[in-house]
Amino acid sequence: MSRRGRPITSPPRIVAIPAVIALLFLGLPIVGLLFRAPWSNLGAVLTSRTSLDALRLSLVTATAATMVAFVIGVPLAWMLARAQFPGRRLARALVTVPLVLPPVVGGIALLLAFGRRGIVGQYFESCCGVTLAFTAPGVVVAEAFVAMPFLIITVEGALRVLDARVEEAAATLGAGRLTIFRRVTLPLLAPALVAGGVLTFARALGEFGATITFAGNLPGVTQTLPLAVYVGLEGDPSEAVALSLILLAVSVGALVLLRDRWLRTGASA
């Protein structure tokens, strides 16, 4: 550290120019959204039947998708971080695929797997009478597909840096593996679980491509907030901007909730 408290390896001043450009590039769209928001009739737009239905469905499906991610995603993260099994690298690659896969392609893949004529979906319908495509449960499936990797990657990373000596100490006292995971590992993973859950919920709430492809855009049935924004752009742009503010508020809320975790990570680094 220098006498003025700045790092010796601080970047040269010329780097500030492209840095400011990048900041403006990322910030100006948000400023434009806030500047063009219909503040005078915002309440009327947000309390309309279409907006309330889309908001209700988004909150319900995003919450359900997050719960699904916790139920099956956390065990998978545990296996990837601690277990040795054939095909672990392939399993880790499959986890990251939804992060880089175009959402529309993900929706098509879901149709081919869980649609009425899908590899698995056809048996769901013939044996159980369950149809996922173009239904509200289909929205949950689409959102969980694209959002679950955020939870898995976050939890797996936390498990890899977790001090194994604490778990070993519990094992020497006679605790079984499941007991250690439930009584020792999970409490230590609480910050990672919260961070991964918030990211998963925010990603599920903002999902568009896979949802419209796999579940459709039926008002009151499968039309979530992002789909309502898309429809509003074609009919009433002010409604689209107003609904976009809700999604923006959720994103900002997620950043606020994760801020303490990022600060702790930066301090430890």
C-alpha positions in Angstrom: 0.0 0.0 0.0 1.2 3.5 -0.7 1.1 6.4 1.7 -2.2 7.6 0.3 -3.8 4.2 0.9 -3.9 3.2 -2.8 -2.6 -0.2 -3.9 0.8 -0.1 -5.6 -0.6 -2.1 -8.5 -3.5 0.3 -9.1 -4.3 0.6 -12.9 -3.0 3.6 -14.9 -5.3 6.5 -15.3 -5.8 5.8 -19.0 -7.7 2.7 -18.1 -10.4 4.9 -16.5 -11.6 5.9 -20.0 -12.8 2.5 -21.2 -13.9 1.7 -17.6 -16.2 4.8 -17.6 -17.5 3.8 -21.1 -18.3 0.3 -19.9 -20.1 1.8 -16.8 -22.2 4.1 -19.0 -22.9 1.3 -21.4 -24.3 -0.8 -18.5 -26.0 2.0 -16.7 -27.7 4.1 -19.4 -30.3 1.5 -20.3 -31.4 1.4 -16.6 -31.5 5.2 -16.5 -33.6 5.2 -19.7 -36.0 2.7 -18.2 -36.4 4.8 -15.1 -36.7 8.1 -17.1 -39.4 6.7 -19.4 -41.4 5.0 -16.7 -45.1 6.1 -16.5 -44.8 7.3 -13.0 -48.1 9.2 -13.2 -50.3 6.2 -13.9 -47.9 3.5 -12.5 -50.4 2.4 -9.9 -53.2 1.9 -12.4 -51.0 -0.2 -14.7 -49.6 -2.4 -12.0 -53.0 -3.1 -10.5 -54.6 -4.1 -13.7 -56.0 -7.6 -14.0 -53.3 -8.6 -16.5 -50.4 -7.3 -14.4 -51.7 -8.8 -11.2 -52.2 -12.2 -12.8 -48.8 -12.1 -14.4 -47.2 -11.0 -11.1 -49.0 -13.7 -9.1 -48.1 -16.4 -11.5 -44.5 -15.3 -11.6 -44.1 -15.2 -7.8 -45.7 -18.6 -7.4 -43.8 -20.4 -10.2 -40.4 -18.8 -9.3 -40.9 -19.8 -5.7 -41.8 -23.4 -6.8 -38.9 -23.5 -9.2 -36.5 -22.4 -6.4 -38.0 -25.1 -4.1 -37.4 -27.7 -6.7 -33.8 -26.5 -7.1 -33.2 -26.9 -3.4 -34.8 -30.4 -3.2 -32.8 -31.9 -6.1 -30.1 -29.4 -6.7 -28.4 -29.3 -3.3 -27.9 -33.1 -3.3 -26.4 -33.0 -6.7 -24.0 -30.2 -5.6 -23.0 -32.4 -2.7 -22.3 -35.3 -5.0 -20.3 -33.2 -7.4 -18.2 -31.7 -4.6 -17.6 -34.7 -2.4 -18.3 -38.0 -4.3 -16.1 -39.8 -6.8 -18.2 -41.5 -9.5 -17.8 -42.4 -13.2 -19.0 -39.5 -15.4 -18.6 -36.8 -12.8 -17.1 -34.4 -15.3 -19.9 -35.1 -17.7 -22.4 -34.4 -14.9 -20.7 -31.1 -14.1 -20.8 -30.2 -17.8 -24.6 -31.0 -17.9 -25.1 -28.7 -15.0 -23.5 -25.7 -16.8 -25.2 -26.4 -20.2 -28.4 -24.4 -19.3 -26.2 -21.4 -18.5 -24.9 -21.2 -22.0 -27.7 -22.7 -23.9 -30.0 -20.2 -25.7 -33.3 -20.2 -23.7 -35.4 -21.0 -26.8 -33.3 -24.0 -27.5 -33.8 -25.0 -23.9 -37.5 -24.8 -24.4 -37.4 -27.0 -27.5 -35.3 -29.5 -25.6 -37.9 -29.5 -22.8 -40.7 -30.1 -25.3 -38.8 -33.1 -26.8 -38.3 -34.5 -23.3 -41.5 -33.6 -21.4 -43.9 -32.6 -24.1 -46.9 -34.7 -25.0 -44.9 -36.7 -27.5 -41.6 -36.3 -25.6 -39.3 -39.0 -24.4 -40.7 -38.9 -20.9 -43.8 -36.7 -21.4 -45.7 -39.3 -23.4 -45.6 -41.8 -20.6 -46.6 -39.1 -18.1 -49.8 -38.5 -20.1 -50.6 -42.1 -21.0 -50.0 -43.6 -17.5 -50.8 -40.7 -15.1 -52.7 -38.3 -17.3 -50.2 -35.6 -16.4 -49.4 -32.9 -19.0 -46.6 -30.4 -18.4 -46.3 -28.6 -21.7 -48.4 -25.4 -21.9 -49.5 -25.6 -18.3 -48.5 -23.7 -15.1 -46.5 -26.7 -13.9 -44.7 -26.5 -17.2 -43.7 -22.9 -16.3 -42.1 -24.3 -13.1 -40.2 -26.9 -15.1 -38.9 -24.4 -17.6 -37.8 -22.0 -14.8 -36.2 -24.7 -12.8 -34.3 -25.9 -15.8 -32.6 -22.6 -16.5 -32.2 -21.4 -12.9 -31.1 -24.5 -11.0 -27.5 -24.3 -12.2 -27.0 -21.1 -10.2 -27.8 -22.9 -7.0 -25.8 -26.0 -7.8 -22.7 -24.1 -8.8 -22.9 -21.8 -5.8 -23.3 -24.6 -3.3 -20.7 -26.9 -4.9 -18.1 -24.1 -4.8 -18.9 -23.5 -1.1 -18.6 -27.2 -0.4 -15.2 -27.3 -2.0 -13.7 -24.6 0.2 -15.5 -25.8 3.3 -13.1 -26.8 6.1 -13.4 -30.6 6.1 -11.8 -30.9 9.6 -15.1 -29.8 11.1 -16.9 -32.7 9.4 -14.1 -35.1 10.3 -14.4 -34.1 13.9 -18.1 -34.9 13.9 -17.3 -38.3 12.2 -14.9 -39.2 15.0 -17.6 -38.5 17.5 -19.8 -41.2 15.8 -22.0 -39.1 13.6 -23.1 -40.7 10.3 -22.7 -39.1 6.9 -26.3 -38.0 6.7 -26.2 -36.6 10.2 -23.0 -34.7 9.5 -24.5 -33.2 6.4 -27.7 -32.2 8.2 -26.3 -31.0 11.5 -22.8 -29.7 10.4 -22.5 -29.1 6.7 -25.8 -27.5 6.0 -25.5 -24.8 8.8 -22.0 -24.0 7.5 -23.5 -23.7 4.0 -26.2 -21.3 5.0 -24.6 -18.2 3.3 -24.1 -20.1 0.1 -27.6 -21.5 0.2 -29.1 -18.1 0.7 -27.0 -16.6 -2.2 -27.8 -19.5 -4.5 -31.5 -19.4 -3.6 -31.7 -15.6 -4.3 -29.9 -16.0 -7.6 -32.1 -19.0 -8.6 -35.3 -17.1 -7.7 -34.2 -14.0 -9.6 -33.3 -16.0 -12.6 -36.5 -18.0 -12.5 -38.6 -14.8 -12.2 -36.9 -13.3 -15.3 -37.0 -16.4 -17.5 -38.6 -15.8 -20.9 -37.3 -18.0 -23.8 -37.7 -21.5 -22.4 -41.0 -20.5 -20.8 -42.7 -19.2 -23.9 -41.5 -22.2 -25.9 -42.4 -24.9 -23.5 -45.3 -23.4 -21.6 -46.7 -20.9 -24.0 -48.1 -17.4 -23.3 -51.6 -18.0 -22.1 -52.9 -15.0 -20.0 -53.8 -16.1 -16.5 -52.4 -19.6 -17.1 -48.8 -19.4 -18.2 -48.2 -15.7 -18.9 -45.4 -14.6 -16.4 -44.1 -11.0 -16.0 -41.5 -11.3 -18.8 -44.1 -12.6 -21.2 -46.5 -9.8 -20.2 -43.7 -7.3 -20.9 -43.2 -8.8 -24.3 -46.9 -8.5 -25.1 -47.0 -5.0 -23.7 -44.3 -3.9 -26.1 -46.6 -4.7 -29.0 -49.7 -3.1 -27.5 -49.0 -0.7 -24.7 -45.3 0.2 -24.2 -46.1 2.1 -21.0 -47.4 -1.1 -19.4 -44.3 -3.0 -20.6 -42.1 -0.4 -18.9 -44.1 -0.5 -15.7 -43.8 -4.3 -15.5 -40.1 -4.0 -16.3 -39.8 -1.9 -13.2 -41.0 -4.8 -11.1 -38.3 -7.1 -12.5 -35.7 -4.4 -12.1 -36.7 -4.0 -8.4 -36.3 -7.8 -7.9 -32.9 -7.7 -9.5 -31.8 -4.8 -7.3 -33.2 -6.6 -4.3 -31.2 -9.7 -5.1 -28.0 -7.5 -5.4 -28.7 -6.0 -2.0 -29.2 -9.4 -0.4 -26.0 -10.7 -1.9 -24.0 -7.6 -1.1 -22.8 -8.7 2.3 -21.6 -12.0 0.9 -19.6 -10.3 -1.9 -18.1 -7.9 0.6 -17.0 -10.8 2.8 -15.6 -12.6 -0.2 -13.6 -9.5 -1.3 -12.3 -9.0 2.3 -11.1 -12.5 2.6 -9.4 -12.3 -0.8 
